[in-house]
Amino acid sequence: MDLSSKVSFENIKKGDRIPSYKVKMDRKTYFEYNKLVSEINPLHFDKKYAQQLGFKNIVVAGVYTFSFIPKMITEWIGEPGSIRSIEIKYNKPIYIEDIITYYGTVKKKYVKDNKKYIDCNISIENVEGTKSISAMATIKLS
């Protein structure tokens, strides 16, 4: 899909790709986030604790990794508030300092109650290609 054109129901088709979005799980930014939300689970800030539980490093909280999905969709669609739902499944942990890529494709395009929708499959994977998170988003278009 040509990103210079406006994304609209009429010019989207099944199989179109959502522009990928790459994020580094930066230690400083993530720890600032943890302070902001008063994170109390040591899995999300204590490496020794995480390793005692069998993880290789600090595990980034799912809600933090989730937060980039609406950002990716909104930057693509250009309409804040267009997301109607996101269903998410956490498959593998994401660790502090990982570089992860968010990407997606249009799965379905339909009209319901005179409103235009698309369903999109979204995946998040690390640089090794491990799929950590999969999601399904429903987006209302004008």
N, C-alpha and C positions, 0 to 999 in steps of 0.2 A: 504494500500500500504506500502511495506517495504521501509522506508526512506533511508536505507543504499544502495539501488539499485539506479542506475541513472534513473531519470525520462525521459522517451522517449515516443514517439508516440506509439510505439509497445507495451509497457507495461502499458499503461493507458487504463482504460475502463470506460464507463459510470457508474456513481455512486461512483467512487473513491473519497475519501475525501482528501481535501487539509489540511495539518497539521494546526491546529488552532494556533492563534497568540494572546496573551493576552497583553494588554497595559493599564497602569494606566495613566489617563489624569492628570499628575502631574502639580501642580500649578506653580512651579518654571520653569520647562522646557517649559510649555505652555506660560508663560509670557515672557520668553526669545525669543520664536518663535514670539510672538506678536511684540516685539521690532524689531526683524529682518525684519519683513514684514511691519513695520510701520502701524500696525492695528489701525484704527480710529473708528471702531464701538464699542461704549461702552457696547453693549450686550456681547462682548467677553472679557471684562476686569473689568466691574463695576457691582458688585453683586446687589447693590441697584437699579441700572437702570434695570437690568435683572428682578428683582423681581417686579418692577413697571409695566413691560410688561407682568407679569403673569408667569414667569419662576421661578423655585425654586432656581436657582443658576446661576453663569456665564455659558453661553452657549459656548461650544467649537466650533470654526469655522469649517465649513464643509470641507474646503480645508485641514485643519490639520488632521481631522479624515480620510479623503480620502487618505492622503499620506502613510498610513500604508498598504493599499491594494496592491500597487505595491511591497512594501517590502516583504509582506507575499508571494506573487506569485513568486517573484524572488528568495527568499530563498528556495522555494519548487522546482522550475524548474531548478534553477542554471544557467540560461542564461539571463543576463541583456539584455534588448532590445527585449525580446521575446513577450512582451505584445503589442497587436495590437490595442485594444480598451477597454475602461471600461465605461459602462453606469451605472449611480448611481442614486438612489432615497433616499432622506432623509425623513424618516417617523416620527421620534421622536428626540427631542434634546438629545445631549450628554453633560453632565455637567462636570465642573472642578472637579477633584478628583474621577470621575467614573472609575471603572475598566471595560474595555470592551474587548470582545473576538471577533476576526475575524475568520470566518470559511467558508468553501466552499466545493462544490462538483462538479465533472465533469458532465456537463449536456449533452454534445454532443461531438463527435469526428468525424472529416471529413477531406476529401482532396478536395481542390479547386485550380484549376490552378497549379496542381502538387505540391502544398504546403500543409503541414499537420497542422491542427488546432484543438484546443479544445475550447469549450465554457464552462465557469464555472459560477455557481451561487454562490454568496458570500453574507454573512450576517454578520452583526455586532450587537451584543447585550450586554446589561449591565448585572451585576450580578443578577438582578431580573429576567432576561430572556426576557426583553423587546427588541424586534427587532427595532433598531434605524435606521439602514441603510440596504438597499439591493442593490446589484449590479450584473452586468453581465460582465464578462471579456472574451475577445477573445485572445487566446495565440497561437502563431506560434511555432511549435516544429520542431526540426531537426530529 
